[in-house]
Amino acid sequence: MNFPAELSYTQDHEWIRMEADGTAVVGITDFAQHELGDIVFIDVNTIGQTLAKGEVFGSVEAVKTVSDLFLPITGEILELNEAIEKTPELLNSDPYGEGWIIRLKPAEEATDLLTAEAYQELVGA
C-alpha cells in the first residue's frame, strides 16, 4: 500500500494536500479504496458550500457498499474532479493522483491530521 509522505491523513481515510495557491485537494487513501473494492459512482453535491471539519461532503459507491466522505478541514468546496464523474474507477487505480475528489478553499489551518507514518500505523500496514 502507498502512503505518500507529502500528504496529511484523517482517521476516516481521506487525504489532503495543501497547494501553493492556498487551496487544498482532498481524496480517499489507497487503504480506503482497497477496502471499498471496485468504485462505481461518486456523489458530491456540496460544491459552493462551506462545511465544517468532519462534515459529510459526499459519498462514494462501490459494488457492495456506499461510504460517506468527511471533510478533513473546514472550508468551501470549490470543485469536483470531473474526471472521476466520468471514470470513478480512477479512485481505485490512482487515489493520490488523477483520482482526487475535491478542491477546497480552507477556512482554517489544518490541525489534528495524521502524518503518513501515523496513518500507516493506524491502518496496521
N, C-alpha and C positions, 0 to 999 in steps of 0.2 A: 504494500500500500504506500501511497505517496503522501508526504506531509511537508509541503514547501515552507521553508523557514521564514520567507518574507511575508507570509500571511499571518493573521490572527484568527483564532478559532473560538467557537462557542460550545457550551456543553450540549446544545441542541443540534450540533453537527453542521453549522453554517460556518463559512469563512468570510473574511472581509479584508480588502486590500485598499489602503488609502492611496489616492492618485495625486500626482503633482499639482493638478488643477483644483485641489480641495474637495473633490468628490470622492466617493467610495464605491467600490464594486463588491457585490455580495453573491455568493453561490453556496452550493452544498459540497461537503467534503467527499473525498474518494471513499471513505468509510461509509458515509450515508448512502451514496449511490450503490455501493456494493450490497448494503443491507436491504435497500429497496428492491433491487433487481431491475428488470427492464422498464425504463421510464417511458410512458406513452403520452403524457399530457402535462402541461404546466399551466396553472391558473393564477394570474396576478391581476387583480382588478383594483389595485390601490395606487396606480400612477397618479401623481399630482397631490397625493395626500401626505400629511406629516403624521408619522406614527411614533409611538414611544418604544424604547428599547424593550424587547421581549414580546411585542405585539405581533400577531399573525399578519404577514403581508401577502400571503398567497398559499398555494398548495401545489404539491407535486403528486401526480398519479402514476403508479406503477401497475403492472399487470395484476398484482394481487392485493394492493393496498393504496391508500391515499394518506399523505403525510403533510401536516401544516409546516409552513416556513415561518420562522421567527426572526424579527429584525435584531441584528447584533447591537445597534446603537440607534438612538433617537435621530430621526431625520426625515427629509422629504423625498419620497420616491420619485425620481426623475424619469427613469427609462426602464423598459423591459427589453431584454435581449431578443430582438426579432428573430434571430437565427434559431433559438430554442422553441419559438412558437411553431416554426415550420418543421424543425428537426429536434424534437425533445430528447432523442437518444444521445445528443451531444452531452447531456448531463452525465451519462454513463461513460462515454468514450473520452471526454476531455473536461472533467468537472472544474479544473483550475484555469482553463484557457477559454476556448470557444463556448464552453458550457456555463459561463457565468449567467446569473439570473437577472439582477437589477443593478442599476446605478442610482446612488442617492446623494443628497446634499446633507451632510451631517449637521446636526444642531448641537452637538456636544463632542467632547473628546471621547475617544474610545477607551473605556475602562473595563476592568473585570473580564478581559478577554484572555484566552489561553495562548501560550506560545506553541509552536509546533511540537516541542518536546512534551509539554504538559498535556496537549491534546492526544498525542500518541500514547502517553501513559493512561489517560482517561479511557481510551478505547481498547487498551490492552494489546497494542500492536508492537 
